[in-house]
Structure formats: structure tokens, C-alpha cells
């Protein structure tokens, strides 16, 4: 069976596109109880000039959400849903403004407004029972691909795993490169590398295909223009390219799969709260047997962009922490199946994963 994935319904791209948000939302406001929930990265809570551009109406709810240092949690999603329903009613829509974590909060929040129980019950593939409310995503940093993915990744009581179904995908995405201009350099790189790693992982496993390749090749071409050569660096032109690379990398990934790097990243995020893009970089730096020359290219990108990437972190990790991370990573069979093969369980053990963590 071929995968029959849903894509984003509508995308608007361009500098200043954010200012079209009011018009875009106006046609959605008659649904349910007629108000919008704006979920905004806490980074913007004191950026009044930007806040004034968000088209908040009288009955709307705006929540500045802090996902630093941890990834979004099922507890956060449940609290958001329960509080808004109790105090305001059922929203007409939810809009995420921020990085990949905020995108995932908006996607998961959309689903949980119409589905009962904790969001932890829906961590997995096609477990969601009802379509969510209207939801729009506005990324303010590029690289995660969350703006186009069908997954809302959450850390729950027992695991880090996404809510994944056709209804997760955004109804509307606004891509405005101006919104990424103030991202700190290291974070710009770590998150941008998520795109590069998406494409390398997609092409480095058994589910790779021509559909994935077409988007991935273009994304990798853009990444090399952004992060290597005489024009490398965080410039307005490269911010535009990275926004497109993120979108194409996410689409490449959607029709393939991630592998060992993301599995290790999930373990670090669950145990230590390590940010996703940063965790990917920490892991990818030591995975030559999976990704070959791409790891050398990645190291060159780190050097050319003068990025801080710590080494020897594992010397401060306990055996218990490493074992817990390995357990989380091992229980992501779809990633290992892509990376190693259908018979991965006969070739790969928790102890093998522990050895990978000890390299970091």
C-alpha cells in the first residue's frame, strides 16, 4: 500500500505575509463559539511592536507558552484545552506563532479540542478519533518542517511520540521570512540543521523514493547554499532560502522516514529536555556508519558557521540516564526499520544504542 498523505490546505509566502492574517482568519470566525486562540512563543511576550500586529479580537485568547528547555508536553496540551473550554468555550480556530514546538502545540491543541481524554492517549499513528478545529501555523524560525508535517510531537508521561494523522496537518500556513530575522545564531543553525538531517535521513533508509528525493534534493541544495561557501551565514537572502528548505525538507520526510539520529534525539529530549534541533546536531555528529560523508559535510558546516557544538557530554551522564534514553530510542521501531531494515530487531539491541549515546 502506498501512503496517501494529506498536505497543507493553503500556504501564503512572502515578506510581510504575516499582515494578511486578519483577512485570512475573518472567514473562519463564524465557526463554533466564534473566537480564536493564539498560541505564541514566550520569546515574544515583551515584544510589543510584534504583539500589536497579531489580530486579536475582543473574545480571542492569547497564550504565551514557554517550551524552554523542554519540548511540548501532553500535560501542556491538556491544560490548554481544559482551561479554554471551561472559561471561553469551543474556539473557531487555533493559531501557532513560533518555532516547531509552538507549531506542534497548535496542531495537537486543534485535535484535543474535539477529542476526549488526555493527549497521551493519542500518541501514535491514526489514534485520533475526530477531526480537530481550524488551525494555522506561522513559523518564526526555520528548519523543523513542523509547518507541513502530519505529526505533532509531544513528550508524555512515558514517551516522546507524535500525534499523527491526516487531521494533524495545518489548514493554513503563513511563511514570512521577516519573522525569522532575530533568531540567535546558534539556534538558527541548530534548527536549520534539522532540515538538512531530515533530508539525509530520508535518503539513507529503505523507504526512500523518488517523491521524497525530488523535495529532498532541492532542500539539500538550498542548505548547501545557506551553510557553505562564501555566502554562508545568517542573511536575509539565506533566511528566505532556509524557510523554503524547511518546507521542502518536511515534505521529503513526509513520504520517507527519519532514522537513527532522530531516535537518539528523542531519547535526549525526553530525559534531559534537550531542544530537538540541538539534540539532532549532537547525535548526527557521531553517526558516520549511518550517514557517511554527510557527517563530514555537517562538521564542515559547523566549522564554517562558527557554531558551538559541545563534545564529551556523556561523561556526565549516569548509566541509568543512558539506559533510559536507549529505552526511549529503541521503542521507535519505524525509525530503526527505515535505517536498518525490517529485521532490525535481530541486528540491533538496546545495548547497541547505549554505545551510540556514550559517544556523545
N, C-alpha and C positions, 0 to 999 in steps of 0.2 A: 504493500500500500504506500502511495506517495502522500507526503504531508500536504494538507490543504489549509495553509495558514491564512489568517486574516491580516490585512495591512491597515495602517492608519487611514482613517476616513478622509481627512483633509490636512494639508500641510501648506502653510504660508511661510515664505522665506524672504529675508532681505533686511538690510539695516533700517531700523525704525519700525519693523513689522509689529513689534510689541504694542505699538499705539493703536493697532486695529482691534485689540482685544475687546474693547467695549462693544463695537459693532458686531463682532463675532458672537459674543455672549447674549446680545439682545434678543436674538431669535430663539434662545433656549430658556429664557427666564419664565415662560408661562408654564413650565412643567412642575409637577409635584407642588411643593409649598412656595415656589417662586423666588428662592434666594440661592445665592452661590456661596460655596465655601472656598476660600483662597488659602492654600497651604503654601507658606513662603519660608524659604531657608532663613534661619535665625540670623545669618550674616547681614540681612537687610533690615533688621528690626530698628536700627537707628539711622538708616539711610533715607531721610525724609523726602528728599527730592525724588528718589525712586518710588517710595511708597505712594506719593501723590499721583504717580502715573498708573497705579493699579485701580481699575474702575470699580471700586467698592460702592455699592448702593446701600440704602438705609437698612435693609434687613439682612444684608450679607454678613458672613462670618469670615474674619481673617485670623489665621493662626500662624504665628512664627514658631517653627519647630526646629529644635536643636537635635541634630543627629551626630554630634561630635562628642566623644570619639567613636561611638558605636554606630553600627548600621541600624536602619529602622527595625523596630521590633513589633511582634504581634500585639504586645501589650499597648504600644502607642496607637496602633490602628484601632484596637477595640475601644480604648478610651476616647479617641476622636469620634468614632461612630456613636458611642453611647451618649456622650455629652451633647453632641449636636442634635441628635434625635430627641433627647429629653428636653433641651432648652429651646430649640428652634423649629424642629420638625424635620421633614424629609427634603433635602436640598434638590434644586433643579440640576445642579452640577457641582463638580469639584475641580479646581484648577491648581496644578502644581507648578510653582515657580522656584527653581533652584537647580541643584545637581541631581545626580542619578538617584540618590536616596529620597529626595523630595518627589521625583517622578514616581518612584515605587510606592511611596505613601499615597500619592494621589490615585494611582491605579488600584492599589489594594483597598483604599478607602471607598472608591467607587463601588467595588464589588460588595464590601461589607455593609454598606448602607441598605442593601436589599437581601442579604443572606444572614441567617440567624447563627448565633453562637460565636465562639472565638475564631479569629482568623487563623489560628494554629490548626484548626480542623481542616483547612483548605490548602495547606502546604503540600503541593504535589501537582500532578498533571490532571486537568479536567475534573477536579473535585468540586468546583463551584457549581451550585445548583441553579442560580438565577442570574440573568444579566444585571449589571450594575447601572448606576446613574451616569449621565453625561459626564465625561472627564476630558480635560485638556492639559497638555504638558508644555511648559515653556522652560527649556534648559538655559541655565546661566553659566554653565561650564560644559565643555565638550569632551566626549570620549566614551561615556558609558554605553551608549546605544539604547539607554532606557527609554528614550523618546519614541522608539519604534518597536521595542521588543514586546513579546506577549507574556512576559514574566514580571511579577512584582516580588522582588527578593526581600524576605523578612527573616530576622532571627527570632526563633520561637523558644519555648522552654527547653526543647530537646534538640533542635537542629536549626541550621540556616538553610532555607529552601524557599523557592518561589511559589506564589500562587500563579498558575499557568493555565490559561485557556484563551479562547478567541475573544471573550468579553474583557480580558485584561487590556487589550490594545486601545490606545487613545482614540477618541473620536476626532480630536483636533490637536495639532502640534503647531506651535509658532517658533520658528527658527530665526532669531535676531542676533547676528554676530556681535552687535554693540554690547549686548548684555554680558559678554564674556571678557570684556576689556580689563577688568580689575582683578582677575584671578591671580593669586600669588604664584610665582614661577614654578616652584617645586610641585605645587598641587596641579598647575596647568600641565606639567609634564606627566606626573603620575596618572592623572585621569586620561590624558591624551594617549598614553601607552595602553590603556585598556582597549582602545580601538585597534592599535597595532597587534596586540596579543589576541584579540578576538579573531582577527583575520589569519594570523599564523596558526592558531589552534584549529580554526575551521578547516584549513587546508592540510593539517597534519594528522588526520584520522580517517577512519573508514567511511564516514558519512559525507565526505567532501564530494561536491558535484559541480556541474557547470553553472547552475543558477548561483550557488554560493561563490564560485570563482569569479564571475563577472563583477559582482559587487565588491568582493574582497580584493581583487587586483586593483581596482580603481582606488579603494581606500588605502591600500598599501602604497600606491604611487603618491597619493597626497601626503601620507605620513612621512615618506622619504623626502619630499619637498619641504615639509614643515620642520623636521628634526635633524636633517643632514645638509651639508653643503654650505655655501657662502651666505645663503638666505635663511639659514636655520634660525629659529628663535620665535619669541612671542611678539608677533607684529600684527597689525590689523589685517593684513592680507592672509597671514597664516591662521589667524583666528577664524576667518571665513572658510579657509580650506579645511580646518580641523572640524568645524561644525558639519561639513559635508562628509568628511571621512568618518565621523562618528555615526552618521545616519547610514552610510553605505556599509560600514563595518557591522552595525547592528543587523542590517538586512542580510548580509553574508552569513552571519552567525545563526540567524533565524532558520535558515534552511540547511544548516550543518549542525555543529555542536562544539562546545568547549571541551577541554581535556584536563590534563594533569595540573596545569598551572592554576586553573580556576578551582579545582578540587582542593589544592593546598591553600589557596586564598580563602576559601570558605571556612576551613579549619581555623586559620588565624583570626579571621573576623569574629567567629563565634567565641573563641576562647579569650582573645585579647581585645576585641572591639577594633581591630586594625581596619582602617579605611580600605575599601575594596581595591581601588586602583593602585594604591601604595602596596598592599599585600600582593597583588599580582606582580608588581615590579620586583619585590623581594624574592618571590618564588621563581619567576622567569629567569632571573639572573643566574640560576643554578641548574637549569634543566636542558643541558646540551643533548642528552640522549633522546629527548623527545622532540626538540625543535632545531637541532643542528646549527647551521650558520646563522639562523635568525637570532640566536642568543648573542653571538659575536656582534651582529649588527645592532642589537639592543644596547650592548655595552658601549659601542661607539656613540650611539645617541646620548647615552648618559654623560659620556665624557664631553662631547661637543657642546652640550647644553649646560654644562657645569652644574649638574644635579647632585644633590646629596642622597646617596643610597647606602645606608649603613650595612656593615658586614658583621659576621660573628654574633648575631643576635641569639642564636640557640644556646650559647654558653650560659645564658642567664635563665634558660627555661628548665623547669623541673621535668623529670621523667613522666610525672602524672600529666602535666600540661601537654607534653609531646604525644603521649598516648591518647589524650582526649582529642587533640587536633586530628590525629591519624584516624580515630574512630569516625569523626565527622566527615573527613575526606573520603574514607573507604565507603561510606554509605551514600555515595553519589554514583551509582552504577552506570548511569547514562554517560557520564563524563569518561569513566575508565573504559567503557565499552567502545566509545569513539576512539580513544587514544591507543588502546592495546588490542581490542578485538572482542568478539562475542565470548571467547573463552578466557576473558581477563581474570576471572576468579581462580583459575588453575595456574595462572602465571604471576599473580600479584597478591601480596598479603599486607596486613596492617603493619607488619614489621618493615616491609619494603618502604611504605610511606613514612614511617618513623625515620628511616635513614635519610630520606629526602629532607625532612624537616631539620635534621641535625646538620645539614649542610649550610643552612641559612645563617 
